[in-house]
């Protein structure tokens, strides 16, 4: 991994609770892609893998809603899968739970079928 990517990963991890949980919400038939992970070490490994292969530079936050310890973020735009060059036009809803001022739970609702096709888990 490039040095710059390592810095970005560490910067992102500063916002997560040590026991944080992350999951992509989708069909269990997609296997590991939708399995929850927990803890900073697991998040680091996931971020080190995902950050270099997805380009989010044409993605925007449309709205942010906070209700108690929950935050809901609606995003949309183009995401590029760097290894294949495929561009996805999509929307995402993130649901975050905050504990001690940090992200304790991060659930991302997205078109997991589209992502699975893009990365080669499913055939078109």
C-alpha positions in Angstrom: 0.0 0.0 0.0 1.2 3.5 -0.8 2.3 5.7 2.2 -0.5 8.1 1.4 -3.1 5.4 1.7 -1.8 4.3 5.1 -2.1 7.9 6.4 -5.7 8.1 5.1 -6.6 4.8 6.8 -5.1 5.9 10.1 -6.9 9.2 9.9 -10.2 7.5 9.3 -9.7 5.1 12.2 -9.4 8.0 14.6 -13.2 8.5 14.3 -14.0 4.9 15.3 -14.6 3.5 18.8 -12.1 0.7 19.7 -15.0 -1.9 19.6 -16.6 -0.4 16.5 -18.7 -2.7 14.2 -19.0 -2.2 10.5 -21.3 -4.0 8.0 -22.7 -3.7 4.5 -26.4 -4.5 4.7 -27.3 -7.0 2.1 -28.1 -10.5 1.2 -26.2 -13.2 3.2 -25.8 -15.0 -0.2 -23.0 -12.5 -0.9 -20.9 -14.1 1.7 -18.0 -12.2 3.3 -19.1 -9.0 1.6 -22.0 -8.6 4.0 -20.5 -10.1 7.2 -20.1 -7.7 10.1 -16.6 -7.0 11.3 -15.6 -5.6 14.7 -12.7 -3.8 16.3 -10.0 -1.4 15.1 -7.7 -4.2 13.7 -10.5 -5.6 11.5 -11.5 -2.1 10.4 -7.8 -1.3 9.5 -7.5 -4.4 7.4 -10.8 -3.7 5.6 -9.9 0.0 5.0 -6.4 -1.0 3.7 -8.1 -3.2 1.2 -11.0 -1.0 0.2 -9.6 2.5 0.1 -7.1 1.9 -2.8 -9.7 0.1 -5.0 -12.7 2.5 -4.8 -12.6 6.1 -6.0 -15.3 8.2 -4.2 -14.2 11.6 -5.5 -17.5 12.1 -7.4 -19.7 11.2 -4.5 -21.7 13.8 -2.5 -23.5 14.0 0.8 -27.1 15.1 0.2 -28.4 15.1 3.8 -27.4 14.3 7.3 -29.9 13.7 10.1 -29.1 13.2 13.8 -31.4 11.6 16.3 -29.9 11.0 19.7 -26.9 8.7 19.3 -27.8 7.9 15.7 -26.8 9.7 12.5 -28.2 9.0 9.0 -26.2 10.1 6.0 -27.7 10.0 2.4 -25.1 10.1 -0.3 -25.1 9.6 -4.1 -23.0 10.0 -7.2 -20.4 8.0 -9.1 -18.1 5.5 -7.6 -15.2 4.0 -9.7 -13.9 0.5 -9.1 -10.2 1.2 -9.8 -9.1 -2.3 -10.8 -11.8 -2.6 -13.5 -12.4 1.1 -14.3 -16.2 0.4 -13.9 -18.2 3.4 -12.8 -21.3 2.9 -10.7 -24.1 5.5 -10.4 -25.6 4.8 -7.1 -27.0 6.0 -3.8 -26.0 5.0 -0.2 -27.6 5.4 3.2 -25.2 5.1 6.2 -26.5 4.6 9.7 -24.0 5.4 12.4 -24.3 4.9 16.1 -22.1 7.2 18.2 -20.6 6.1 21.6 -18.1 8.2 23.6 -17.9 10.7 20.7 -16.8 8.0 18.2 -18.5 5.7 15.6 -19.5 2.5 17.5 -21.6 1.0 14.7 -21.6 1.7 11.0 -24.2 0.1 8.8 -24.1 0.9 5.1 -27.2 0.3 3.0 -26.2 0.0 -0.7 -26.9 -2.0 -3.8 -24.8 -5.0 -2.8 -25.9 -6.9 -5.9 -24.4 -4.1 -8.1 -21.2 -4.1 -6.1 -20.9 -7.9 -6.2 -21.3 -7.8 -10.0 -18.7 -5.1 -10.2 -16.1 -6.9 -8.2 -16.8 -10.3 -9.8 -18.7 -12.1 -7.0 -21.8 -12.4 -9.2 -22.1 -12.7 -13.0 -24.1 -10.1 -14.9 
